[in-house]
Amino acid sequence: MIYILGDSHGYHNYKNNPIPNVINLYQSNITMHRIGRDNIIINFDRIQKRPDDIYVFCYGEIDCRCHIQQQINAGRNEDQIIEELVQKYFTTINNHTKPSKRIVITAVVPPVSRAIYEKYNGPITHEFPFVGTDEDRVRFTVKMNSIIADYCKLYDYYYFYPYEPYILEDGTLNFAMVENNNIHIDDNTHINTTLLRLFK
């Protein structure tokens, strides 16, 4: 069985997945920070946990959009924040998925430009803030994905970066490819077909 565990991007990245035996257990608004802090993978208790299960994880967008800059504003070092987020995230995954080593870690999705988002949706006044400049959030995402890739090598997990067709030269998500002027990828065909090739 293949289980997808993630935030709302875990749903949107992998919706309409053509792979047999996929169960998506995403939960919106869950941060990488929360997973690592609490040593709990949301909805993991719903899995029967067989040794041949495959787990696909997809967290971190909210952290790069909000959490990291908030911590920097509180006086913490950027690189330490990101390293700690990823380290605790992987520790939690390792704690819960043993003895399985069939783990896929999805890279963090490229951030949406705040200016373009507000052009279509108006000023951000709701509960999903953009903290930091576009350049900041691109940098956070690139750094986090680099560290995730390093930790995947350390833990012998598969690092999955399927965003080449979706990213602009400035590192932000191509807004023409998002769903309903939001922050989620709309046409995820490339992601699903790339994942399918991986499993084949």
Residue pairs with C-beta under 8 A, 6 or more apart in sequence:
1 21
1 23
1 48
1 50
1 53
1 54
2 19
2 21
2 22
2 23
2 53
2 54
2 55
2 56
2 199
3 22
3 23
3 24
3 25
3 47
3 53
3 54
3 55
3 56
4 10
4 14
4 17
4 22
4 23
4 24
4 25
4 26
4 56
4 58
5 25
5 26
5 41
5 42
5 43
5 44
5 55
5 56
5 57
5 58
6 13
6 26
6 27
6 30
6 56
6 57
6 58
6 59
6 106
7 26
7 27
7 28
7 29
7 30
7 31
7 58
7 59
7 61
7 62
8 26
8 28
8 29
8 184
9 58
9 61
9 106
9 109
9 184
9 185
10 24
10 26
10 56
10 57
10 58
10 59
10 106
11 24
11 26
11 28
12 179
12 184
12 185
12 186
12 188
13 58
13 106
13 109
13 162
13 185
13 188
13 191
14 22
14 24
14 56
14 58
14 188
14 191
14 192
14 195
15 24
15 188
16 188
16 192
17 24
17 192
17 195
18 192
18 193
18 196
19 192
19 195
19 196
19 199
25 42
25 43
25 44
25 46
25 47
26 43
26 58
27 42
27 43
29 62
30 42
30 59
30 62
31 59
31 60
31 62
31 63
31 67
32 59
32 60
32 62
32 63
32 85
32 86
32 89
33 63
33 67
33 85
34 40
35 41
35 42
35 59
35 88
35 89
35 92
35 93
36 84
36 85
36 87
36 88
36 89
36 91
36 92
37 88
38 92
39 91
39 92
39 95
40 92
41 92
41 93
41 96
44 96
47 53
49 100
50 100
51 99
51 100
52 100
52 102
53 100
53 102
54 100
54 102
54 103
54 104
54 199
55 93
55 97
55 100
55 102
55 103
55 104
56 104
56 106
56 160
56 195
57 93
57 103
57 104
57 105
57 106
58 106
59 89
59 108
60 85
60 89
60 108
60 141
60 144
60 148
61 108
61 109
61 111
61 183
63 85
63 108
63 140
63 144
64 108
64 111
64 137
64 140
64 141
64 144
65 111
65 128
65 129
65 130
65 131
65 137
65 183
66 128
66 129
66 130
66 131
67 85
67 131
68 78
68 81
68 82
68 85
68 132
68 140
69 131
69 132
69 136
69 137
69 140
70 131
71 81
72 78
72 81
72 132
73 131
78 140
78 143
79 143
82 140
82 143
82 144
82 147
83 147
85 144
86 144
86 147
86 148
86 151
87 151
90 151
90 154
90 155
90 157
93 103
93 105
93 155
93 157
94 155
97 103
101 156
101 157
103 155
103 157
103 158
104 157
104 158
104 160
104 195
104 198
105 148
105 151
105 152
105 157
105 158
105 159
105 160
106 160
106 162
107 145
107 148
107 149
107 159
107 160
107 161
107 162
107 163
108 141
108 144
108 145
108 148
109 141
109 163
109 166
109 173
109 185
110 138
110 141
110 163
110 166
110 167
110 168
110 171
110 172
110 173
111 134
111 137
111 138
111 140
111 141
111 171
111 172
111 173
112 130
112 172
112 173
112 175
112 178
112 183
113 134
113 170
113 172
113 173
113 175
114 124
114 130
114 133
114 134
115 134
116 172
116 175
117 124
117 130
117 175
117 181
117 183
118 124
120 175
120 181
121 181
124 130
128 183
130 137
132 140
134 170
134 172
138 170
138 171
138 172
141 171
142 171
145 161
148 159
149 159
149 161
151 157
152 158
152 159
153 159
158 198
160 194
160 195
160 198
162 190
162 191
162 194
162 195
163 173
164 190
165 177
165 190
166 173
166 174
166 177
166 185
166 190
167 173
167 174
168 174
173 183
173 185
175 181
177 185
177 186
177 187
178 184
178 185
178 186
179 185
179 186
180 186
185 191
